[in-house]
């Protein structure tokens, strides 16, 4: 199956779930449990809509983005001139007392 076919099948299943939850709601009433199931169903509907939108933006001939290569950060100390005049987080300005 293609991606669009799978998304359509998921949408149909979600529609059926929503109808079933509606029938249950009529039989059981509007208690906490059924409200949670309804909220979960609505959340699934929103998530599937986002997935459809994302899938429609991606082209099938487009390759996934490559991961960046790992950058090694040396263990040697940085040049202290880089931090001249900066505040030390949590301590304030250098050469002054903390409040």
N, C-alpha and C positions, 0 to 999 in steps of 0.2 A: 504494500500500500504506500501511496505517496504521503507526504507530510500533510497536505490539504485534506486528503481522505481521512487520515487519522484525527485531525482536528475537527472535522465534520462529525465523525463518529463519536468523539468525546463530547461535542456539543449536543448531539442527540441524546446521549446517555445522561448528560447533565439536565437536559430538559425533562426527561422521564423522571429523574430523581426529584426535581423540583415539583412535578405533578404529584408524585408519591408523597412527598413531604406535605403538600397541601391537603391531600386526602387524610393523612395521619393527623394533621392539625385540626381538621373538622371532627375527627373521631375522638381524639384525646383532649382537645382543648388547648388553650394558650398557656401552658405551663412553662416553667423554666427550661425543662429538657427540650421541648419542641422548639422553643425560641432559639436555643443554642444550635439545634440541627438546622433551623432556617437560616441562622446567621452563617453557619458553615457552608451551607449551600450557596448563599449569596456571595460569600468569599470565593468559593470555587468558580462561580460565574465570572467574577471580576478577574481572577487569575487567568482563566482561560481566554478572556478577551485580551488581556495583556500579552499572552503567549501568541495569540493569533496576530496581533499587531506586530510583534517582534518578528514572527515568522514571515509576514508579508513584506517586511522591509529587507530581509536577507534574501539575496539572490542565490539560486542553486549553483551558479557557476562561480560564485565568490568563495574563495578559500578562507578558512577561519584565520583570525589574526595570529601572527607568530608571537610566541612569548619572548620577552626581552631576555637578553643574556644576563647572567648574574654578574653584578658589579662587586668586586672585592674592595672592601674598605680597609685600609692599613691600620695596624694597631699603634703606629707611632703617633705621638701627640700632635695636635693641630698647632699651627702658628698662633701664638697668643695675640698677635696684632689683629687677627680676624675679629677678636672679641673686645677690642678696645672701645670703651665708652658704652658698652652694653650692660643692661641690668642682668643680674643673676637671678634666675627664676626662684622665687621664694625667699631670697635674701635681699633683694633690692640692689641699689647701685654699689659698686665696689668702693672700698675705702670709706664707707659710711656704716653706721650701726643699724642693725635691723630694728624695726619698730617694736 
